[in-house]
Amino acid sequence: FNENSFEKTEKNVRRLIVLSESMSGILELQLGDFLLDLITFYNYFGT
């Protein structure tokens, strides 16, 4: 186990973290849009 492979592992872990954060960010955006549409829908038909 040399230092080079450790650095590679660290980079991969960081990449995974960034990827998962951006994925959850995208999911939150989509969920937010969905909730906004739902609220608009209810307001439109609720009146």
C-alpha positions in Angstrom: 0.0 0.0 0.0 1.9 3.1 -1.2 1.1 6.7 -0.8 0.2 7.1 -4.5 -2.7 4.7 -4.3 -3.9 6.4 -1.1 -4.0 9.8 -2.9 -6.0 8.2 -5.7 -8.4 6.8 -3.2 -8.8 10.2 -1.6 -9.4 11.8 -4.9 -12.1 9.2 -5.8 -13.8 9.7 -2.4 -13.8 13.5 -2.9 -15.3 13.0 -6.4 -18.0 10.7 -5.0 -18.8 13.3 -2.3 -19.1 16.1 -4.9 -21.2 13.8 -7.2 -23.6 12.8 -4.4 -23.9 16.4 -3.3 -24.8 17.6 -6.8 -27.2 14.7 -7.2 -29.0 15.5 -4.0 -29.0 19.2 -5.1 -30.7 18.3 -8.4 -33.2 16.1 -6.6 -34.0 18.9 -4.2 -34.5 21.3 -7.1 -36.8 18.8 -8.9 -38.7 18.2 -5.7 -39.1 22.0 -5.1 -40.4 22.5 -8.6 -42.8 19.6 -8.1 -44.1 21.0 -4.9 -44.5 24.5 -6.5 -46.5 22.9 -9.3 -48.6 21.1 -6.8 -49.3 24.2 -4.7 -50.2 26.1 -7.9 -52.5 23.3 -9.0 -54.3 23.3 -5.6 -54.6 27.1 -5.6 -55.9 27.1 -9.1 -58.6 24.5 -8.5 -59.2 25.3 -4.9 -60.7 28.8 -5.5 
